[in-house]
Each structure stands twice: as structure tokens, then as C-alpha cells.
Amino acid sequence: MNPLLRGDEAPAPRTLVDVLRRTAADHPDAMALDSGNDTVTYAEFAEAAEAVAVDLAELGIGPGDKVGVRLPSGTTDLYVAIMGSSSPARPTSPSTPTTPRSGPGWCSARRGSPR
């Protein structure tokens, strides 16, 4: 059988958030992120990402709203912000450090369609 024609053996569809949650449940103390300055376990990563998601929801950011994240590349904060704002209904728009905004750590969350 052609190894490329094994779709019936593929796992059920899942998001990156689903994978993080499952990994945090199965291996909570395993190292998830190491920026060279910080280390974060899967449990800590999942908890921090969930806190970002809750903060966004409290701001009224919901399904269909876009969230922009601008943090220094390679930092644990960047990965937590991206994961916390990511879901099939909450696409993330990463910005490069050269994108003009209002300074380091800039994050934009806006309800409704992009302008």
C-alpha cells in the first residue's frame, strides 16, 4: 500500500490548542518552552495560555475577532500570547519587531472586522 494514502489511519482533526491541552494533561511537568532565559512546563504553559484567553474574553474578544500579538521573538511571553489567543475562531496576526506600533509588548485586540 502507498504510505501516502493512509488517511483512514490519521488521528481525528484537532487544533494546536487541543494538542497543548492534551500534552499538559499527559505530561504536566515536562518542559514545554525554553527561551534561554525562562523555562516553562506544559502545565504552566497551558495555564498561562488559558489566562490570556480568559483576559481576551473579559475584554469582549470572541469568536471571529482578530488579535494581533507583538512581542520579541523567542520569548516565552510570545508563545503564551499566541497560544492564548489561538483557536479556530480567534486567528492571531503576528507582527514583526519592525512593524510600527506603540512600543515593545504592544498587543492589539479589536472586536469586529479588521480595518
GROMACS elastic network, one bead per residue, 0.5 to 0.9 nm:
[ bonds ]
;  ai    aj funct       b0    kb
    1     4     6  0.86054   500
    1     5     6  0.75664   500
    1     6     6  0.84719   500
    2     5     6  0.55105   500
    2     6     6  0.75992   500
    3     6     6  0.61010   500
    4     7     6  0.78605   500
    5     8     6  0.82524   500
    6     9     6  0.55349   500
    6    10     6  0.70815   500
    7    10     6  0.52086   500
    7    11     6  0.87544   500
    8    11     6  0.84375   500
   10    13     6  0.84434   500
   11    14     6  0.82717   500
   14    17     6  0.80590   500
   14    18     6  0.58677   500
   14    19     6  0.70864   500
   15    18     6  0.50305   500
   15    19     6  0.64404   500
   15    20     6  0.87587   500
   15    87     6  0.72142   500
   15    88     6  0.74159   500
   16    20     6  0.62267   500
   16    21     6  0.86529   500
   16    83     6  0.80030   500
   16    86     6  0.82156   500
   16    87     6  0.79603   500
   17    20     6  0.50656   500
   17    21     6  0.61746   500
   17    22     6  0.85767   500
   17    46     6  0.86172   500
   17    83     6  0.67084   500
   17    84     6  0.83248   500
   17    86     6  0.71154   500
   17    87     6  0.66587   500
   18    21     6  0.52064   500
   18    22     6  0.61401   500
   18    23     6  0.85297   500
   19    22     6  0.51781   500
   19    23     6  0.60135   500
   19    24     6  0.84650   500
   20    23     6  0.51174   500
   20    24     6  0.59727   500
   20    25     6  0.85149   500
   20    42     6  0.73682   500
   20    45     6  0.83034   500
   20    46     6  0.65876   500
   20    83     6  0.87298   500
   21    24     6  0.51018   500
   21    25     6  0.61870   500
   21    26     6  0.86561   500
   21    42     6  0.83459   500
   21    43     6  0.84360   500
   21    46     6  0.63106   500
   22    25     6  0.50899   500
   22    26     6  0.61432   500
   22    27     6  0.84146   500
   23    26     6  0.50421   500
   23    27     6  0.56248   500
   23    28     6  0.71767   500
   23    30     6  0.89827   500
   23    42     6  0.68519   500
   23    43     6  0.85163   500
   24    27     6  0.52753   500
   24    29     6  0.79371   500
   24    30     6  0.82242   500
   24    32     6  0.89043   500
   24    41     6  0.81471   500
   24    44     6  0.83573   500
   24    45     6  0.80375   500
   24    46     6  0.65181   500
   25    28     6  0.57556   500
   25    42     6  0.82905   500
   25    43     6  0.74036   500
   27    30     6  0.54814   500
   27    31     6  0.88104   500
   27    41     6  0.87109   500
   27    42     6  0.68845   500
   27    43     6  0.78250   500
   28    31     6  0.83890   500
   28    41     6  0.64958   500
   28    42     6  0.51096   500
   28    44     6  0.78856   500
   29    32     6  0.86986   500
   29    40     6  0.89393   500
   29    41     6  0.53903   500
   29    42     6  0.63515   500
   29    43     6  0.65076   500
   29    44     6  0.84998   500
   30    40     6  0.85706   500
   30    41     6  0.53686   500
   30    42     6  0.60067   500
   30    43     6  0.81698   500
   31    34     6  0.74759   500
   31    39     6  0.70322   500
   31    40     6  0.59568   500
   31    42     6  0.61786   500
   32    39     6  0.76035   500
   32    40     6  0.57128   500
   32    43     6  0.85379   500
   32    44     6  0.86417   500
   32    45     6  0.70422   500
   33    38     6  0.77344   500
   33    39     6  0.55011   500
   33    40     6  0.50862   500
   33    41     6  0.67990   500
   33    42     6  0.79333   500
   33    45     6  0.78756   500
   33    75     6  0.89673   500
   33    76     6  0.66397   500
   33    79     6  0.84724   500
   34    37     6  0.72172   500
   34    38     6  0.57472   500
   34    40     6  0.65792   500
   34    74     6  0.89300   500
   34    75     6  0.84980   500
   34    76     6  0.73957   500
   35    38     6  0.53921   500
   35    39     6  0.65504   500
   35    40     6  0.89384   500
   35    74     6  0.60135   500
   35    75     6  0.56106   500
   35    76     6  0.61678   500
   36    39     6  0.75113   500
   36    74     6  0.88858   500
   36    75     6  0.86537   500
   37    75     6  0.82462   500
   37    76     6  0.88319   500
   38    75     6  0.80314   500
   38    76     6  0.69007   500
   39    76     6  0.78236   500
   40    43     6  0.81035   500
   40    44     6  0.59339   500
   40    45     6  0.60976   500
   40    76     6  0.76968   500
   41    44     6  0.51581   500
   41    45     6  0.60367   500
   41    46     6  0.85655   500
   42    46     6  0.60158   500
   42    47     6  0.84271   500
   43    46     6  0.52647   500
   43    47     6  0.60894   500
   43    48     6  0.85647   500
   44    47     6  0.50933   500
   44    48     6  0.60125   500
   44    49     6  0.84602   500
   45    48     6  0.52460   500
   45    49     6  0.60623   500
   45    50     6  0.85214   500
   45    76     6  0.87010   500
   45    79     6  0.86546   500
   45    80     6  0.65382   500
   45    83     6  0.88139   500
   46    49     6  0.51347   500
   46    50     6  0.60706   500
   46    51     6  0.86144   500
   46    80     6  0.81354   500
   46    83     6  0.84231   500
   46    84     6  0.83479   500
   47    50     6  0.51431   500
   47    51     6  0.62699   500
   47    52     6  0.88599   500
   48    51     6  0.50419   500
   48    52     6  0.64700   500
   48    53     6  0.88023   500
   48    80     6  0.63663   500
   48    81     6  0.84915   500
   48    84     6  0.75135   500
   49    52     6  0.51538   500
   49    53     6  0.63598   500
   49    54     6  0.87424   500
   49    79     6  0.84955   500
   49    80     6  0.50523   500
   49    81     6  0.65149   500
   49    82     6  0.80275   500
   49    83     6  0.56872   500
   49    85     6  0.76795   500
   50    54     6  0.61555   500
   50    55     6  0.85844   500
   50    80     6  0.88211   500
   50    83     6  0.83923   500
   50    84     6  0.56860   500
   50    85     6  0.87884   500
   51    54     6  0.50541   500
   51    55     6  0.61451   500
   51    56     6  0.86351   500
   51    84     6  0.72320   500
   52    55     6  0.50535   500
   52    56     6  0.62126   500
   52    57     6  0.86389   500
   52    80     6  0.76903   500
   52    81     6  0.65095   500
   52    83     6  0.84752   500
   52    85     6  0.67768   500
   53    56     6  0.51559   500
   53    57     6  0.62308   500
   53    58     6  0.86708   500
   53    61     6  0.89662   500
   53    81     6  0.86239   500
   53    83     6  0.85476   500
   53    85     6  0.57381   500
   53    86     6  0.82779   500
   54    57     6  0.50468   500
   54    58     6  0.61604   500
   54    59     6  0.86811   500
   54    84     6  0.84416   500
   55    58     6  0.50866   500
   55    59     6  0.63861   500
   55    60     6  0.88862   500
   55    61     6  0.87456   500
   56    59     6  0.50610   500
   56    60     6  0.65372   500
   56    61     6  0.52229   500
   56    62     6  0.75740   500
   56    67     6  0.89018   500
   56    84     6  0.86681   500
   56    85     6  0.75656   500
   56   109     6  0.77796   500
   57    60     6  0.50449   500
   57    62     6  0.60085   500
   58    61     6  0.72352   500
   59    62     6  0.88070   500
   59   109     6  0.84864   500
   60   110     6  0.88833   500
   60   111     6  0.72625   500
   61    64     6  0.85087   500
   61    65     6  0.60272   500
   61    66     6  0.80679   500
   61    67     6  0.82901   500
   61    90     6  0.85485   500
   61   109     6  0.71126   500
   61   110     6  0.71117   500
   61   111     6  0.58909   500
   61   112     6  0.88435   500
   62    65     6  0.56431   500
   62    66     6  0.85753   500
   62    89     6  0.76045   500
   62    90     6  0.70556   500
   62   111     6  0.77243   500
   63    66     6  0.85126   500
   63    87     6  0.86052   500
   63    88     6  0.82324   500
   63    90     6  0.57271   500
   64    88     6  0.87160   500
   64    89     6  0.51584   500
   64    90     6  0.58716   500
   64    91     6  0.77830   500
   64   111     6  0.84106   500
   64   112     6  0.74944   500
   64   113     6  0.81615   500
   65    89     6  0.74249   500
   65    90     6  0.59201   500
   65    91     6  0.75577   500
   65   109     6  0.79985   500
   65   110     6  0.67953   500
   65   111     6  0.53290   500
   65   112     6  0.56903   500
   65   113     6  0.69449   500
   65   114     6  0.84975   500
   66    85     6  0.87050   500
   66    89     6  0.85960   500
   66    90     6  0.58219   500
   66    91     6  0.55645   500
   66    92     6  0.62538   500
   66    93     6  0.73900   500
   66   108     6  0.87940   500
   66   109     6  0.66953   500
   66   110     6  0.66002   500
   66   111     6  0.72145   500
   66   112     6  0.78207   500
   66   113     6  0.77059   500
   66   114     6  0.74395   500
   67    82     6  0.89860   500
   67    85     6  0.66790   500
   67    86     6  0.86349   500
   67    90     6  0.70248   500
   67    91     6  0.66410   500
   67    92     6  0.51939   500
   67    93     6  0.63082   500
   67    94     6  0.86552   500
   67   107     6  0.78018   500
   67   108     6  0.60363   500
   67   110     6  0.67679   500
   67   111     6  0.87789   500
   68    82     6  0.88230   500
   68    85     6  0.87414   500
   68    91     6  0.86759   500
   68    92     6  0.57506   500
   68    94     6  0.58635   500
   68    95     6  0.71268   500
   68   106     6  0.86566   500
   68   107     6  0.58237   500
   68   109     6  0.62504   500
   68   110     6  0.86471   500
   69    78     6  0.75921   500
   69    81     6  0.68783   500
   69    82     6  0.68677   500
   69    85     6  0.86155   500
   69    92     6  0.70202   500
   69    93     6  0.63894   500
   69    94     6  0.51682   500
   69    95     6  0.63717   500
   69   105     6  0.81884   500
   69   106     6  0.69786   500
   69   108     6  0.65628   500
   69   109     6  0.85304   500
   70    73     6  0.86975   500
   70    78     6  0.75739   500
   70    93     6  0.87537   500
   70    94     6  0.61967   500
   70    95     6  0.52543   500
   70    96     6  0.68842   500
   70    97     6  0.70422   500
   70    99     6  0.85482   500
   70   101     6  0.87033   500
   70   104     6  0.73829   500
   70   105     6  0.59327   500
   70   106     6  0.53180   500
   70   107     6  0.56296   500
   70   108     6  0.82622   500
   71    74     6  0.88532   500
   71    75     6  0.76557   500
   71    77     6  0.72775   500
   71    78     6  0.54587   500
   71    81     6  0.86288   500
   71    94     6  0.86780   500
   71    95     6  0.80937   500
   71    96     6  0.83108   500
   71    97     6  0.74052   500
   71   104     6  0.64489   500
   71   106     6  0.67736   500
   71   107     6  0.78806   500
   72    75     6  0.61336   500
   72    77     6  0.83790   500
   72    78     6  0.67804   500
   72    96     6  0.83299   500
   72    97     6  0.67344   500
   72   104     6  0.75790   500
   72   105     6  0.75705   500
   73    76     6  0.88535   500
   73    78     6  0.67387   500
   73    79     6  0.88543   500
   73    96     6  0.82325   500
   73    97     6  0.80182   500
   74    77     6  0.85277   500
   74    78     6  0.69918   500
   74    79     6  0.78400   500
   75    78     6  0.53473   500
   75    79     6  0.68753   500
   75    80     6  0.88929   500
   76    79     6  0.52674   500
   76    80     6  0.61660   500
   76    81     6  0.85652   500
   77    80     6  0.50925   500
   77    81     6  0.60073   500
   77    82     6  0.85344   500
   78    81     6  0.51848   500
   78    82     6  0.61533   500
   78    83     6  0.85563   500
   79    82     6  0.51433   500
   79    83     6  0.60150   500
   79    84     6  0.83302   500
   80    83     6  0.51821   500
   80    84     6  0.58239   500
   80    85     6  0.84280   500
   81    84     6  0.50711   500
   81    85     6  0.60546   500
   81    86     6  0.83779   500
   82    85     6  0.52943   500
   82    86     6  0.59174   500
   82    92     6  0.65732   500
   82    93     6  0.87661   500
   82    94     6  0.79833   500
   83    86     6  0.50077   500
   83    87     6  0.79797   500
   83    92     6  0.88301   500
   84    87     6  0.81586   500
   85    90     6  0.61847   500
   85    91     6  0.72588   500
   85    92     6  0.64085   500
   86    89     6  0.77546   500
   86    90     6  0.53438   500
   86    91     6  0.57321   500
   86    92     6  0.60464   500
   87    91     6  0.65014   500
   87    92     6  0.86059   500
   88    91     6  0.66258   500
   95    98     6  0.79542   500
   95    99     6  0.60829   500
   96    99     6  0.53886   500
   96   100     6  0.89292   500
   97   100     6  0.78691   500
   97   104     6  0.81750   500
   98   101     6  0.87132   500
  100   103     6  0.80416   500
  101   104     6  0.83590   500
  101   106     6  0.68337   500
  101   107     6  0.89945   500
  102   105     6  0.85797   500
  102   106     6  0.61581   500
  103   106     6  0.57705   500
  104   107     6  0.89613   500
  110   113     6  0.81465   500
  110   114     6  0.78712   500
  111   114     6  0.83857   500
